[in-house]
Amino acid sequence: MSKHIHTAQQYWDVRSELFANYYKKPSFFDKLFRQAVYTRTAVALKTIQEYDRPTVLDIGSGPGVNSVTWLKNSDASFLLGIDFAASMIEYAEKYAVAEGVAHRCKFIEGDFMKHDLDHQTFDVSVAAGVFDYIEDARSFIKKMAAVTNKAFVASWPSNGIRMVLRRYRYTCSVYHYSEKTIRELHASCNIKSLDIIPASGGWVTVARKK
Ligand SMILES: C[S@@+](CC[C@H](N)C(=O)[O-])C[C@H]1O[C@@H](n2cnc3c(N)ncnc32)[C@H](O)[C@@H]1O
């Protein structure tokens, strides 16, 4: 059983370097057991590349390594990253400068559900590795759909041995999904299509509005 002594914000606020290194210096263990992390990055990149100079919203942008990868490998005109862990934002800002893409992005500290985006919308929005920590996934996906013009990408962990181990190790709450739940969650999002792509220990979805 998970101890649940931290919020997801507290949990992630001390793990920016650790998470960045899953991409920057992947260990043998990471390559073997964290395939889903790399699959969701690749699916999101492919989706961003489908559009012409898209604007991108990276929800729960973490250390910003994905944000930078997407900017460097697409013609995205602008990316906004939002994360409620201050150390993640700090890391992402420095990393974007170091990688020469700071002029095409901005990172803001805030809770996606509470932050007022002031009617700003984005061609593509992504929540990679985020629904794992969301208690009210229905409201979250609805807000995601509302701020997206073209496509939104999300990852969803399934139940199973990996989830049992995560719940044992993690000190914050972790949530899991089924394909049926994922379809139900998207039902009220006003979308034209939904791709559900299996990724180890879960799925990555691409929902298209037009
Ligand atoms: C597992 S990390 C993934 C980081 C990044 N998306 C990636 O794939 O490399 C999850 C991130 O989501 C953030 N997060 C979770 N719920 C959030 C919310 N409601 N608003 C903003 N950030 C959130 C956490 O702070 C954490 O940095």
The ligand as an SDF file (V2000), in Angstrom:
LIG
                    3D

 27 29  0  0  0  0  0  0  0  0999 V2000
    5.9070   12.0290  -14.0740 C   0  0  0  0  0  0  0  0  0  0  0  0
    6.1870   13.7370  -14.2410 S   0  0  0  0  0  0  0  0  0  0  0  0
    6.1600   13.8710  -16.0400 C   0  0  0  0  0  0  0  0  0  0  0  0
    6.8830   15.1020  -16.5370 C   0  0  0  0  0  0  0  0  0  0  0  0
    6.8320   15.2930  -18.0610 C   0  0  0  0  0  0  0  0  0  0  0  0
    5.4900   15.4360  -18.5560 N   0  0  0  0  0  0  0  0  0  0  0  0
    7.5220   14.1690  -18.7840 C   0  0  0  0  0  0  0  0  0  0  0  0
    6.8140   13.2930  -19.3210 O   0  0  0  0  0  0  0  0  0  0  0  0
    8.7600   14.1660  -18.8300 O   0  0  0  0  0  0  0  0  0  0  0  0
    4.5650   14.4110  -13.8230 C   0  0  0  0  0  0  0  0  0  0  0  0
    4.5690   15.9220  -13.6710 C   0  0  0  0  0  0  0  0  0  0  0  0
    3.2100   16.3910  -13.6570 O   0  0  0  0  0  0  0  0  0  0  0  0
    3.1190   17.4610  -12.7310 C   0  0  0  0  0  0  0  0  0  0  0  0
    1.6970   17.6130  -12.3840 N   0  0  0  0  0  0  0  0  0  0  0  0
    0.8560   16.6520  -11.8910 C   0  0  0  0  0  0  0  0  0  0  0  0
   -0.3800   17.1530  -11.7370 N   0  0  0  0  0  0  0  0  0  0  0  0
   -0.3370   18.4620  -12.1190 C   0  0  0  0  0  0  0  0  0  0  0  0
   -1.3080   19.5150  -12.1910 C   0  0  0  0  0  0  0  0  0  0  0  0
   -2.5710   19.3260  -11.7820 N   0  0  0  0  0  0  0  0  0  0  0  0
   -0.9090   20.7210  -12.6710 N   0  0  0  0  0  0  0  0  0  0  0  0
    0.3790   20.9260  -13.0440 C   0  0  0  0  0  0  0  0  0  0  0  0
    1.3420   19.9640  -13.0030 N   0  0  0  0  0  0  0  0  0  0  0  0
    0.9890   18.7500  -12.5450 C   0  0  0  0  0  0  0  0  0  0  0  0
    4.0600   17.0470  -11.5960 C   0  0  0  0  0  0  0  0  0  0  0  0
    4.4800   18.1310  -10.8120 O   0  0  0  0  0  0  0  0  0  0  0  0
    5.2140   16.4110  -12.3680 C   0  0  0  0  0  0  0  0  0  0  0  0
    6.2300   17.3320  -12.6810 O   0  0  0  0  0  0  0  0  0  0  0  0
  1  2  1  0
  2  3  1  0
  2 10  1  0
  3  4  1  0
  4  5  1  0
  5  6  1  0
  5  7  1  0
  7  8  2  0
  7  9  1  0
 10 11  1  0
 11 12  1  0
 11 26  1  0
 12 13  1  0
 13 14  1  0
 13 24  1  0
 14 15  1  0
 14 23  1  0
 15 16  2  0
 16 17  1  0
 17 18  1  0
 17 23  2  0
 18 19  1  0
 18 20  2  0
 20 21  1  0
 21 22  2  0
 22 23  1  0
 24 25  1  0
 24 26  1  0
 26 27  1  0
M  CHG  2   2   1   9  -1
M  END
$$$$
